[in-house]
Amino acid sequence: MPRGINNWSFQDVKRFISDYNFRLSHVEGSHYFYVGTVNGKVHQICVPFHSNKAIHPKTMKSIINQSGVDIKKWIS
């Protein structure tokens, strides 16, 4: 279970962003690109997939920034 920005897996991120209607746009190697609209703006998120490993916290911060979803919603 994710805590803050630590211990998020690819599946956790995928589950979270699907709640905000992000849809898979395309895949390039091990990186999945999702597109969605938040607050009237279109956002693209790049999420790395490396089996069941946790996503690095700095990468997670980048995903949060790319999404346009308030960080408080990610960490609560």
C-alpha beads as a LAMMPS data file, in Angstrom:
LAMMPS data file: protein, C-alpha beads

76 atoms
75 bonds

1 atom types
1 bond types

-500.0 500.0 xlo xhi
-500.0 500.0 ylo yhi
-500.0 500.0 zlo zhi

Masses

1 110.0

Atoms # bond

1 1 1 0.000 0.000 0.000
2 1 1 1.472 3.384 -0.992
3 1 1 2.406 5.847 1.728
4 1 1 3.023 9.389 0.652
5 1 1 5.089 9.214 -2.487
6 1 1 6.889 6.030 -1.425
7 1 1 6.093 2.436 -2.388
8 1 1 3.918 3.181 -5.428
9 1 1 3.978 0.420 -8.024
10 1 1 2.921 0.684 -11.653
11 1 1 -0.419 -0.949 -10.793
12 1 1 -1.050 1.550 -7.949
13 1 1 -0.459 4.508 -10.274
14 1 1 -2.562 2.947 -13.026
15 1 1 -5.442 2.377 -10.589
16 1 1 -5.215 5.946 -9.243
17 1 1 -5.101 7.719 -12.603
18 1 1 -7.936 5.611 -14.003
19 1 1 -10.130 7.211 -11.309
20 1 1 -9.374 10.546 -13.010
21 1 1 -10.260 9.145 -16.451
22 1 1 -6.708 8.937 -17.795
23 1 1 -6.541 6.499 -20.708
24 1 1 -3.603 4.647 -22.222
25 1 1 -2.329 6.581 -25.225
26 1 1 0.651 4.492 -26.316
27 1 1 3.558 2.370 -25.094
28 1 1 7.241 2.887 -25.871
29 1 1 9.321 0.048 -24.501
30 1 1 8.710 -0.099 -20.764
31 1 1 7.065 3.333 -20.544
32 1 1 3.311 3.722 -20.669
33 1 1 1.838 7.071 -21.696
34 1 1 -1.590 8.087 -20.395
35 1 1 -3.662 11.081 -21.456
36 1 1 -6.444 12.732 -19.489
37 1 1 -8.117 16.048 -18.718
38 1 1 -7.814 17.681 -15.299
39 1 1 -9.396 21.085 -14.593
40 1 1 -10.033 21.618 -18.305
41 1 1 -6.414 21.003 -19.328
42 1 1 -5.078 17.964 -21.160
43 1 1 -2.205 16.190 -19.404
44 1 1 0.080 13.380 -20.511
45 1 1 1.730 11.119 -17.937
46 1 1 4.694 8.817 -18.554
47 1 1 4.669 5.846 -16.146
48 1 1 7.594 3.375 -16.161
49 1 1 6.796 -0.317 -15.874
50 1 1 9.525 -2.441 -14.298
51 1 1 7.716 -5.543 -13.008
52 1 1 6.428 -5.110 -9.464
53 1 1 9.188 -2.781 -8.267
54 1 1 8.352 0.431 -6.430
55 1 1 8.644 3.610 -8.469
56 1 1 11.464 5.868 -7.250
57 1 1 10.156 8.856 -5.196
58 1 1 11.678 11.423 -7.592
59 1 1 9.983 9.699 -10.528
60 1 1 6.749 9.641 -8.536
61 1 1 6.997 13.418 -7.990
62 1 1 7.384 13.851 -11.736
63 1 1 4.316 11.684 -12.395
64 1 1 2.313 13.753 -9.885
65 1 1 3.413 17.012 -11.546
66 1 1 2.610 15.680 -15.022
67 1 1 -0.874 14.594 -13.947
68 1 1 -2.109 17.997 -12.794
69 1 1 -3.929 16.273 -9.892
70 1 1 -3.334 17.941 -6.516
71 1 1 -0.575 16.195 -4.543
72 1 1 -2.872 16.014 -1.503
73 1 1 -5.130 13.632 -3.419
74 1 1 -2.170 11.424 -4.261
75 1 1 -0.865 11.113 -0.712
76 1 1 -4.132 10.900 1.238

Bonds

1 1 1 2
2 1 2 3
3 1 3 4
4 1 4 5
5 1 5 6
6 1 6 7
7 1 7 8
8 1 8 9
9 1 9 10
10 1 10 11
11 1 11 12
12 1 12 13
13 1 13 14
14 1 14 15
15 1 15 16
16 1 16 17
17 1 17 18
18 1 18 19
19 1 19 20
20 1 20 21
21 1 21 22
22 1 22 23
23 1 23 24
24 1 24 25
25 1 25 26
26 1 26 27
27 1 27 28
28 1 28 29
29 1 29 30
30 1 30 31
31 1 31 32
32 1 32 33
33 1 33 34
34 1 34 35
35 1 35 36
36 1 36 37
37 1 37 38
38 1 38 39
39 1 39 40
40 1 40 41
41 1 41 42
42 1 42 43
43 1 43 44
44 1 44 45
45 1 45 46
46 1 46 47
47 1 47 48
48 1 48 49
49 1 49 50
50 1 50 51
51 1 51 52
52 1 52 53
53 1 53 54
54 1 54 55
55 1 55 56
56 1 56 57
57 1 57 58
58 1 58 59
59 1 59 60
60 1 60 61
61 1 61 62
62 1 62 63
63 1 63 64
64 1 64 65
65 1 65 66
66 1 66 67
67 1 67 68
68 1 68 69
69 1 69 70
70 1 70 71
71 1 71 72
72 1 72 73
73 1 73 74
74 1 74 75
75 1 75 76
